[in-house]
Amino acid sequence: MRKALDLAREADLDLVEVAPQAKPPVAKLMDYGKFKYESAQKAREARKNQANTALKEIRFRLKIDEHDYETKKGHVTRFLTGGDKVKVMIMFRGREQSRPEMGVRLLNRLAEDVSELGTVESSPRVDGRNMVMVIAPTKSKADAKAESRNASAGSRGSQAEVKSRRDREAQAKAEAQAGDAPAADS
C-alpha cells in the first residue's frame, strides 16, 4: 500500500481503491477530479437522451361531425409522432349510453386511421359514462426526439442553401442590369 501511495505522488495522481473487499484490495492510479467530471458528463448526456412518455388525452362525443373527427384525429397523429401515448375517451350522454357498440365502432375507426403511427395498447372498455382506449406510438419518444432534431437541422441547412441561391441570383441580376445600362454621353 505504501508503494502504491509513493507511485501516486510521483505521477501526481490519486490512488483510488476500486475493490476494497478483494484479497488483496484493488487500487487504481487516476486523476480523480477528471474521473468525476467525465462521469458527470456521461450522466448528463444520458439524462438528455432519456425521454419520458406522457399520456395525452383526447375526448370525443358519440355524434361527432366529420370535420371535428378529422381535427381530433390530427391531434392524435401529432401526439403519436411526438412519441406520446394517447388516451382516447368517448363521453356518452343520456340515451347514448344504451349504444356502446357505436362508441366501439368510432374508436376502432380511429385506431385504423392511425395504425401506421400507433398500436392499440388497451382495447375499448366502458368506464362509467365514458369509453376509453389507449393507443401507444410505434416508435419511442427518444427516437421521435432524435428524428425531429435531425429534421430541424436538415431544414436549417436547406434554408441556408435557398438563401445563398437567392443571393447569387440577385447578384447576377444586378450585374446584368449594370451591363445593360446606357453609357454616359461625353
NUROTI-137508 format. One record per residue: x, y, z of N, C-alpha, C in turn; residue number from 1. Coordinates in nm, 2 decimals, decimal comma, padded with zeros to 4 digits, m for minus. Example, Ala and Ser with C-alpha at 12.3 -4.5 7.8 and 13.67 -1.06 7.14 Angstrom:
! residues 2
01,32 / m00,57 / 00,78 / 01,23 / m00,45 / 00,78 / 01,32 / m00,33 / 00,78 / 1
01,28 / m00,22 / 00,71 / 01,37 / m00,11 / 00,71 / 01,29 / 00,00 / 00,79 / 2
This chain:
! residues 186
00,08 / m00,12 / 00,00 / 00,00 / 00,00 / 00,00 / 00,09 / 00,13 / 00,00 / 1
00,20 / 00,12 / 00,08 / 00,29 / 00,23 / 00,08 / 00,35 / 00,26 / m00,05 / 2
00,39 / 00,15 / m00,12 / 00,45 / 00,16 / m00,25 / 00,35 / 00,23 / m00,35 / 3
00,23 / 00,19 / m00,34 / 00,13 / 00,25 / m00,44 / 00,11 / 00,40 / m00,41 / 4
00,11 / 00,44 / m00,28 / 00,09 / 00,58 / m00,25 / 00,21 / 00,66 / m00,30 / 5
00,33 / 00,60 / m00,29 / 00,45 / 00,67 / m00,34 / 00,45 / 00,68 / m00,49 / 6
00,40 / 00,58 / m00,56 / 00,38 / 00,59 / m00,71 / 00,28 / 00,69 / m00,75 / 7
00,18 / 00,71 / m00,67 / 00,07 / 00,81 / m00,70 / 00,13 / 00,95 / m00,68 / 8
00,21 / 00,97 / m00,57 / 00,27 / 01,10 / m00,55 / 00,36 / 01,14 / m00,66 / 9
00,45 / 01,04 / m00,71 / 00,54 / 01,06 / m00,81 / 00,47 / 01,10 / m00,94 / 10
00,36 / 01,04 / m00,97 / 00,29 / 01,06 / m01,10 / 00,19 / 01,18 / m01,09 / 11
00,18 / 01,23 / m00,97 / 00,09 / 01,34 / m00,94 / m00,06 / 01,30 / m00,97 / 12
m00,09 / 01,18 / m00,93 / m00,23 / 01,12 / m00,95 / m00,28 / 01,08 / m00,81 / 13
m00,41 / 01,04 / m00,81 / m00,47 / 00,99 / m00,69 / m00,48 / 00,84 / m00,69 / 14
m00,47 / 00,78 / m00,57 / m00,48 / 00,64 / m00,56 / m00,62 / 00,61 / m00,51 / 15
m00,70 / 00,54 / m00,60 / m00,84 / 00,52 / m00,58 / m00,86 / 00,37 / m00,56 / 16
m00,92 / 00,33 / m00,44 / m00,95 / 00,19 / m00,41 / m01,07 / 00,15 / m00,49 / 17
m01,05 / 00,05 / m00,58 / m01,16 / 00,01 / m00,67 / m01,24 / m00,10 / m00,61 / 18
m01,18 / m00,20 / m00,55 / m01,25 / m00,32 / m00,49 / m01,18 / m00,34 / m00,35 / 19
m01,24 / m00,28 / m00,25 / m01,18 / m00,29 / m00,12 / m01,20 / m00,43 / m00,06 / 20
m01,30 / m00,51 / m00,10 / m01,33 / m00,64 / m00,04 / m01,24 / m00,75 / m00,10 / 21
m01,18 / m00,72 / m00,21 / m01,09 / m00,82 / m00,28 / m00,97 / m00,85 / m00,19 / 22
m00,91 / m00,97 / m00,21 / m00,79 / m01,01 / m00,14 / m00,68 / m01,02 / m00,24 / 23
m00,58 / m00,94 / m00,25 / m00,56 / m00,82 / m00,19 / m00,65 / m00,71 / m00,25 / 24
m00,67 / m00,60 / m00,17 / m00,76 / m00,49 / m00,23 / m00,70 / m00,43 / m00,36 / 25
m00,79 / m00,40 / m00,45 / m00,75 / m00,35 / m00,58 / m00,76 / m00,19 / m00,57 / 26
m00,65 / m00,13 / m00,62 / m00,65 / 00,02 / m00,63 / m00,60 / 00,06 / m00,77 / 27
m00,64 / 00,18 / m00,80 / m00,60 / 00,23 / m00,94 / m00,55 / 00,37 / m00,93 / 28
m00,45 / 00,40 / m01,01 / m00,39 / 00,53 / m01,01 / m00,47 / 00,61 / m01,12 / 29
m00,53 / 00,73 / m01,08 / m00,61 / 00,81 / m01,17 / m00,62 / 00,95 / m01,12 / 30
m00,66 / 01,04 / m01,21 / m00,69 / 01,18 / m01,17 / m00,84 / 01,18 / m01,13 / 31
m00,86 / 01,18 / m01,00 / m01,00 / 01,16 / m00,95 / m01,09 / 01,27 / m00,99 / 32
m01,04 / 01,39 / m01,00 / m01,13 / 01,51 / m01,04 / m01,17 / 01,49 / m01,18 / 33
m01,08 / 01,45 / m01,27 / m01,11 / 01,43 / m01,41 / m01,22 / 01,32 / m01,42 / 34
m01,20 / 01,21 / m01,34 / m01,29 / 01,10 / m01,35 / m01,43 / 01,14 / m01,30 / 35
m01,44 / 01,22 / m01,20 / m01,57 / 01,27 / m01,15 / m01,64 / 01,36 / m01,26 / 36
m01,56 / 01,44 / m01,32 / m01,61 / 01,53 / m01,42 / m01,67 / 01,45 / m01,54 / 37
m01,59 / 01,35 / m01,59 / m01,63 / 01,27 / m01,70 / m01,76 / 01,19 / m01,67 / 38
m01,76 / 01,14 / m01,55 / m01,88 / 01,06 / m01,51 / m02,01 / 01,15 / m01,50 / 39
m01,99 / 01,27 / m01,46 / m02,10 / 01,37 / m01,45 / m02,15 / 01,40 / m01,59 / 40
m02,05 / 01,42 / m01,69 / m02,08 / 01,45 / m01,83 / m02,16 / 01,33 / m01,89 / 41
m02,12 / 01,21 / m01,86 / m02,19 / 01,09 / m01,91 / m02,33 / 01,09 / m01,86 / 42
m02,35 / 01,11 / m01,73 / m02,48 / 01,11 / m01,66 / m02,57 / 01,22 / m01,72 / 43
m02,52 / 01,34 / m01,75 / m02,59 / 01,45 / m01,81 / m02,64 / 01,41 / m01,95 / 44
m02,55 / 01,35 / m02,02 / m02,58 / 01,31 / m02,16 / m02,69 / 01,20 / m02,16 / 45
m02,68 / 01,11 / m02,07 / m02,78 / 01,00 / m02,06 / m02,92 / 01,06 / m02,02 / 46
m02,92 / 01,16 / m01,93 / m03,05 / 01,23 / m01,90 / m03,11 / 01,31 / m02,01 / 47
m03,02 / 01,36 / m02,09 / m03,06 / 01,44 / m02,21 / m03,13 / 01,35 / m02,31 / 48
m03,08 / 01,23 / m02,33 / m03,13 / 01,14 / m02,43 / m03,25 / 01,06 / m02,37 / 49
m03,27 / 01,07 / m02,24 / m03,38 / 01,00 / m02,18 / m03,51 / 01,08 / m02,21 / 50
m03,62 / 01,01 / m02,24 / m03,74 / 01,07 / m02,27 / m03,85 / 01,01 / m02,19 / 51
m03,94 / 01,10 / m02,13 / m04,05 / 01,05 / m02,05 / m04,17 / 01,06 / m02,14 / 52
m04,23 / 00,94 / m02,16 / m04,36 / 00,94 / m02,24 / m04,47 / 00,99 / m02,16 / 53
m04,55 / 01,08 / m02,21 / m04,66 / 01,14 / m02,14 / m04,79 / 01,07 / m02,20 / 54
m04,89 / 01,07 / m02,12 / m05,02 / 01,01 / m02,16 / m05,11 / 01,13 / m02,20 / 55
m05,13 / 01,16 / m02,32 / m05,21 / 01,27 / m02,37 / m05,36 / 01,21 / m02,38 / 56
m05,45 / 01,30 / m02,36 / m05,59 / 01,26 / m02,36 / m05,67 / 01,34 / m02,47 / 57
m05,75 / 01,27 / m02,54 / m05,84 / 01,33 / m02,64 / m05,98 / 01,28 / m02,61 / 58
m06,08 / 01,38 / m02,61 / m06,22 / 01,34 / m02,58 / m06,30 / 01,36 / m02,70 / 59
m06,38 / 01,26 / m02,73 / m06,48 / 01,26 / m02,84 / m06,62 / 01,26 / m02,78 / 60
m06,71 / 01,30 / m02,86 / m06,85 / 01,27 / m02,84 / m06,90 / 01,17 / m02,94 / 61
m07,00 / 01,10 / m02,91 / m07,05 / 00,99 / m03,00 / m07,10 / 01,05 / m03,13 / 62
m07,17 / 01,16 / m03,13 / m07,22 / 01,22 / m03,25 / m07,12 / 01,33 / m03,29 / 63
m07,01 / 01,29 / m03,34 / m06,91 / 01,39 / m03,38 / m06,92 / 01,41 / m03,53 / 64
m06,90 / 01,53 / m03,58 / m06,91 / 01,57 / m03,72 / m06,78 / 01,52 / m03,78 / 65
m06,78 / 01,50 / m03,91 / m06,67 / 01,45 / m03,99 / m06,55 / 01,55 / m03,98 / 66
m06,57 / 01,68 / m03,99 / m06,46 / 01,77 / m03,98 / m06,40 / 01,77 / m03,84 / 67
m06,48 / 01,77 / m03,74 / m06,43 / 01,76 / m03,60 / m06,35 / 01,63 / m03,58 / 68
m06,40 / 01,52 / m03,63 / m06,33 / 01,40 / m03,62 / m06,19 / 01,41 / m03,68 / 69
m06,18 / 01,47 / m03,80 / m06,05 / 01,49 / m03,87 / m05,96 / 01,57 / m03,79 / 70
m06,01 / 01,68 / m03,73 / m05,93 / 01,77 / m03,64 / m05,87 / 01,69 / m03,52 / 71
m05,96 / 01,62 / m03,46 / m05,91 / 01,54 / m03,34 / m05,82 / 01,43 / m03,38 / 72
m05,84 / 01,37 / m03,49 / m05,75 / 01,27 / m03,55 / m05,61 / 01,33 / m03,57 / 73
m05,61 / 01,45 / m03,62 / m05,48 / 01,52 / m03,64 / m05,41 / 01,54 / m03,51 / 74
m05,48 / 01,58 / m03,40 / m05,42 / 01,59 / m03,27 / m05,36 / 01,46 / m03,23 / 75
m05,43 / 01,35 / m03,24 / m05,38 / 01,22 / m03,21 / m05,26 / 01,18 / m03,29 / 76
m05,26 / 01,21 / m03,42 / m05,15 / 01,19 / m03,50 / m05,02 / 01,27 / m03,45 / 77
m05,04 / 01,39 / m03,42 / m04,93 / 01,48 / m03,37 / m04,88 / 01,42 / m03,24 / 78
m04,96 / 01,37 / m03,15 / m04,92 / 01,32 / m03,02 / m04,84 / 01,19 / m03,05 / 79
m04,89 / 01,10 / m03,14 / m04,82 / 00,98 / m03,16 / m04,68 / 01,00 / m03,23 / 80
m04,68 / 01,09 / m03,33 / m04,55 / 01,12 / m03,39 / m04,45 / 01,18 / m03,29 / 81
m04,50 / 01,25 / m03,19 / m04,42 / 01,31 / m03,08 / m04,37 / 01,20 / m02,99 / 82
m04,42 / 01,08 / m03,00 / m04,38 / 00,97 / m02,91 / m04,46 / 00,95 / m02,79 / 83
m04,57 / 01,02 / m02,78 / m04,66 / 01,01 / m02,66 / m04,77 / 00,91 / m02,68 / 84
m04,81 / 00,85 / m02,56 / m04,93 / 00,76 / m02,57 / m05,05 / 00,85 / m02,57 / 85
m05,16 / 00,80 / m02,63 / m05,29 / 00,88 / m02,63 / m05,40 / 00,80 / m02,57 / 86
m05,47 / 00,86 / m02,48 / m05,59 / 00,80 / m02,42 / m05,71 / 00,87 / m02,49 / 87
m05,78 / 00,79 / m02,56 / m05,90 / 00,84 / m02,64 / m06,02 / 00,80 / m02,56 / 88
m06,10 / 00,90 / m02,53 / m06,22 / 00,89 / m02,45 / m06,34 / 00,93 / m02,52 / 89
m06,45 / 00,85 / m02,52 / m06,58 / 00,89 / m02,58 / m06,67 / 00,91 / m02,46 / 90
m06,73 / 01,03 / m02,46 / m06,82 / 01,06 / m02,35 / m06,97 / 01,04 / m02,40 / 91
m07,04 / 00,96 / m02,32 / m07,18 / 00,92 / m02,35 / m07,27 / 01,01 / m02,27 / 92
m07,38 / 01,06 / m02,33 / m07,48 / 01,13 / m02,25 / m07,62 / 01,08 / m02,28 / 93
m07,70 / 01,07 / m02,18 / m07,84 / 01,03 / m02,19 / m07,86 / 00,90 / m02,26 / 94
m07,93 / 00,90 / m02,37 / m07,97 / 00,77 / m02,44 / m07,84 / 00,71 / m02,51 / 95
m07,74 / 00,79 / m02,53 / m07,62 / 00,74 / m02,60 / m07,56 / 00,62 / m02,52 / 96
m07,59 / 00,62 / m02,39 / m07,53 / 00,51 / m02,30 / m07,58 / 00,37 / m02,34 / 97
m07,70 / 00,37 / m02,40 / m07,75 / 00,24 / m02,44 / m07,70 / 00,19 / m02,57 / 98
m07,60 / 00,26 / m02,64 / m07,55 / 00,23 / m02,77 / m07,39 / 00,22 / m02,76 / 99
m07,34 / 00,14 / m02,67 / m07,19 / 00,13 / m02,66 / m07,12 / 00,08 / m02,79 / 100
m07,19 / 00,00 / m02,87 / m07,13 / m00,05 / m02,99 / m07,10 / 00,06 / m03,09 / 101
m07,17 / 00,17 / m03,09 / m07,14 / 00,28 / m03,17 / m07,00 / 00,35 / m03,13 / 102
m06,98 / 00,35 / m03,00 / m06,86 / 00,40 / m02,94 / m06,74 / 00,31 / m02,98 / 103
m06,76 / 00,18 / m02,98 / m06,66 / 00,09 / m03,01 / m06,62 / 00,10 / m03,16 / 104
m06,73 / 00,12 / m03,24 / m06,71 / 00,14 / m03,39 / m06,62 / 00,27 / m03,41 / 105
m06,65 / 00,38 / m03,34 / m06,58 / 00,50 / m03,36 / m06,43 / 00,49 / m03,32 / 106
m06,41 / 00,42 / m03,20 / m06,27 / 00,40 / m03,16 / m06,19 / 00,31 / m03,25 / 107
m06,26 / 00,21 / m03,30 / m06,19 / 00,12 / m03,40 / m06,16 / 00,19 / m03,53 / 108
m06,25 / 00,28 / m03,57 / m06,22 / 00,36 / m03,69 / m06,09 / 00,45 / m03,67 / 109
m06,09 / 00,51 / m03,55 / m05,97 / 00,60 / m03,52 / m05,84 / 00,51 / m03,51 / 110
m05,85 / 00,40 / m03,45 / m05,73 / 00,31 / m03,44 / m05,69 / 00,27 / m03,58 / 111
m05,78 / 00,24 / m03,67 / m05,75 / 00,20 / m03,80 / m05,68 / 00,32 / m03,88 / 112
m05,73 / 00,44 / m03,86 / m05,68 / 00,56 / m03,93 / m05,54 / 00,59 / m03,89 / 113
m05,50 / 00,56 / m03,76 / m05,37 / 00,60 / m03,71 / m05,28 / 00,47 / m03,69 / 114
m05,32 / 00,36 / m03,76 / m05,25 / 00,23 / m03,74 / m05,10 / 00,24 / m03,78 / 115
m05,06 / 00,33 / m03,87 / m04,92 / 00,33 / m03,91 / m04,84 / 00,40 / m03,81 / 116
m04,90 / 00,48 / m03,72 / m04,83 / 00,56 / m03,62 / m04,83 / 00,50 / m03,48 / 117
m04,94 / 00,42 / m03,45 / m04,95 / 00,36 / m03,32 / m05,03 / 00,23 / m03,32 / 118
m05,02 / 00,16 / m03,21 / m05,10 / 00,04 / m03,19 / m05,19 / 00,05 / m03,07 / 119
m05,30 / m00,02 / m03,07 / m05,39 / m00,02 / m02,96 / m05,33 / m00,09 / m02,84 / 120
m05,30 / m00,02 / m02,73 / m05,24 / m00,08 / m02,61 / m05,35 / m00,14 / m02,52 / 121
m05,46 / m00,07 / m02,51 / m05,58 / m00,13 / m02,44 / m05,70 / m00,11 / m02,52 / 122
m05,77 / m00,22 / m02,54 / m05,89 / m00,21 / m02,63 / m06,00 / m00,13 / m02,56 / 123
m06,10 / m00,09 / m02,64 / m06,21 / 00,00 / m02,58 / m06,28 / m00,07 / m02,47 / 124
m06,30 / 00,00 / m02,36 / m06,37 / m00,05 / m02,24 / m06,45 / 00,06 / m02,18 / 125
m06,57 / 00,02 / m02,12 / m06,66 / 00,11 / m02,06 / m06,61 / 00,15 / m01,92 / 126
m06,61 / 00,28 / m01,89 / m06,56 / 00,33 / m01,76 / m06,67 / 00,43 / m01,72 / 127
m06,77 / 00,38 / m01,65 / m06,88 / 00,47 / m01,61 / m06,96 / 00,52 / m01,73 / 128
m06,96 / 00,65 / m01,75 / m07,03 / 00,71 / m01,87 / m06,94 / 00,73 / m01,99 / 129
m06,82 / 00,68 / m01,97 / m06,72 / 00,70 / m02,08 / m06,67 / 00,57 / m02,13 / 130
m06,62 / 00,57 / m02,25 / m06,55 / 00,45 / m02,31 / m06,41 / 00,50 / m02,34 / 131
m06,31 / 00,42 / m02,30 / m06,17 / 00,45 / m02,30 / m06,09 / 00,35 / m02,38 / 132
m05,99 / 00,40 / m02,46 / m05,90 / 00,32 / m02,53 / m05,76 / 00,39 / m02,53 / 133
m05,65 / 00,32 / m02,52 / m05,52 / 00,37 / m02,51 / m05,44 / 00,33 / m02,64 / 134
m05,38 / 00,43 / m02,71 / m05,30 / 00,40 / m02,83 / m05,16 / 00,43 / m02,80 / 135
m05,07 / 00,34 / m02,82 / m04,92 / 00,36 / m02,79 / m04,85 / 00,38 / m02,92 / 136
m04,75 / 00,47 / m02,93 / m04,68 / 00,50 / m03,05 / m04,59 / 00,38 / m03,09 / 137
m04,57 / 00,37 / m03,22 / m04,48 / 00,26 / m03,27 / m04,34 / 00,29 / m03,24 / 138
m04,30 / 00,42 / m03,24 / m04,16 / 00,45 / m03,21 / m04,15 / 00,52 / m03,08 / 139
m04,04 / 00,50 / m03,01 / m04,02 / 00,56 / m02,87 / m04,01 / 00,71 / m02,88 / 140
m04,03 / 00,77 / m02,77 / m04,01 / 00,92 / m02,76 / m03,87 / 00,96 / m02,79 / 141
m03,77 / 00,89 / m02,75 / m03,63 / 00,92 / m02,77 / m03,61 / 00,92 / m02,92 / 142
m03,66 / 00,82 / m02,99 / m03,64 / 00,81 / m03,14 / m03,71 / 00,93 / m03,21 / 143
m03,83 / 00,96 / m03,16 / m03,91 / 01,08 / m03,22 / m03,84 / 01,21 / m03,20 / 144
m03,78 / 01,23 / m03,08 / m03,70 / 01,35 / m03,05 / m03,58 / 01,36 / m03,14 / 145
m03,51 / 01,25 / m03,15 / m03,39 / 01,25 / m03,24 / m03,42 / 01,28 / m03,38 / 146
m03,53 / 01,22 / m03,43 / m03,58 / 01,24 / m03,57 / m03,62 / 01,39 / m03,59 / 147
m03,69 / 01,45 / m03,49 / m03,73 / 01,59 / m03,51 / m03,60 / 01,68 / m03,50 / 148
m03,50 / 01,64 / m03,42 / m03,38 / 01,72 / m03,42 / m03,31 / 01,71 / m03,55 / 149
m03,30 / 01,59 / m03,61 / m03,23 / 01,58 / m03,74 / m03,31 / 01,65 / m03,85 / 150
m03,44 / 01,65 / m03,84 / m03,52 / 01,72 / m03,94 / m03,50 / 01,87 / m03,93 / 151
m03,50 / 01,92 / m03,81 / m03,48 / 02,06 / m03,80 / m03,34 / 02,11 / m03,84 / 152
m03,24 / 02,02 / m03,81 / m03,11 / 02,06 / m03,86 / m03,10 / 02,05 / m04,01 / 153
m03,17 / 01,96 / m04,07 / m03,17 / 01,95 / m04,21 / m03,24 / 02,06 / m04,28 / 154
m03,35 / 02,11 / m04,21 / m03,43 / 02,22 / m04,27 / m03,35 / 02,35 / m04,26 / 155
m03,27 / 02,37 / m04,15 / m03,18 / 02,48 / m04,14 / m03,08 / 02,49 / m04,25 / 156
m03,02 / 02,37 / m04,28 / m02,93 / 02,36 / m04,39 / m02,99 / 02,40 / m04,52 / 157
m03,11 / 02,35 / m04,55 / m03,17 / 02,37 / m04,68 / m03,21 / 02,52 / m04,69 / 158
m03,25 / 02,58 / m04,57 / m03,28 / 02,73 / m04,58 / m03,16 / 02,81 / m04,61 / 159
m03,05 / 02,77 / m04,56 / m02,92 / 02,84 / m04,59 / m02,89 / 02,82 / m04,74 / 160
m02,91 / 02,70 / m04,80 / m02,89 / 02,68 / m04,94 / m02,98 / 02,77 / m05,02 / 161
m03,11 / 02,78 / m04,99 / m03,20 / 02,87 / m05,06 / m03,16 / 03,01 / m05,05 / 162
m03,12 / 03,06 / m04,93 / m03,08 / 03,20 / m04,92 / m02,95 / 03,23 / m05,00 / 163
m02,86 / 03,14 / m05,00 / m02,73 / 03,16 / m05,08 / m02,77 / 03,16 / m05,23 / 164
m02,86 / 03,07 / m05,28 / m02,90 / 03,07 / m05,42 / m02,97 / 03,20 / m05,45 / 165
m03,06 / 03,25 / m05,36 / m03,12 / 03,38 / m05,39 / m03,02 / 03,49 / m05,40 / 166
m02,92 / 03,49 / m05,31 / m02,82 / 03,60 / m05,31 / m02,74 / 03,59 / m05,45 / 167
m02,71 / 03,47 / m05,49 / m02,64 / 03,46 / m05,62 / m02,72 / 03,51 / m05,74 / 168
m02,86 / 03,48 / m05,73 / m02,95 / 03,52 / m05,84 / m02,96 / 03,67 / m05,84 / 169
m02,97 / 03,73 / m05,72 / m02,98 / 03,88 / m05,71 / m02,86 / 03,95 / m05,76 / 170
m02,74 / 03,89 / m05,72 / m02,61 / 03,95 / m05,77 / m02,60 / 03,94 / m05,92 / 171
m02,64 / 03,83 / m05,98 / m02,63 / 03,81 / m06,12 / m02,73 / 03,91 / m06,19 / 172
m02,85 / 03,93 / m06,13 / m02,94 / 04,02 / m06,19 / m02,89 / 04,16 / m06,18 / 173
m02,83 / 04,20 / m06,07 / m02,77 / 04,34 / m06,06 / m02,66 / 04,36 / m06,16 / 174
m02,57 / 04,26 / m06,18 / m02,46 / 04,27 / m06,28 / m02,52 / 04,28 / m06,42 / 175
m02,63 / 04,21 / m06,45 / m02,69 / 04,21 / m06,58 / m02,75 / 04,35 / m06,61 / 176
m02,81 / 04,41 / m06,51 / m02,87 / 04,54 / m06,52 / m02,76 / 04,65 / m06,54 / 177
m02,65 / 04,63 / m06,47 / m02,53 / 04,72 / m06,48 / m02,47 / 04,72 / m06,62 / 178
m02,47 / 04,60 / m06,68 / m02,41 / 04,58 / m06,81 / m02,51 / 04,64 / m06,92 / 179
m02,64 / 04,64 / m06,89 / m02,74 / 04,69 / m06,99 / m02,76 / 04,84 / m06,98 / 180
m02,70 / 04,90 / m06,88 / m02,72 / 05,05 / m06,86 / m02,65 / 05,12 / m06,97 / 181
m02,72 / 05,23 / m07,02 / m02,66 / 05,30 / m07,13 / m02,53 / 05,38 / m07,08 / 182
m02,44 / 05,39 / m07,17 / m02,31 / 05,45 / m07,14 / m02,34 / 05,60 / m07,13 / 183
m02,27 / 05,67 / m07,04 / m02,28 / 05,81 / m07,02 / m02,23 / 05,89 / m07,14 / 184
m02,31 / 05,99 / m07,19 / m02,27 / 06,07 / m07,31 / m02,15 / 06,16 / m07,27 / 185
m02,05 / 06,17 / m07,37 / m01,94 / 06,25 / m07,34 / m01,95 / 06,38 / m07,40 / 186
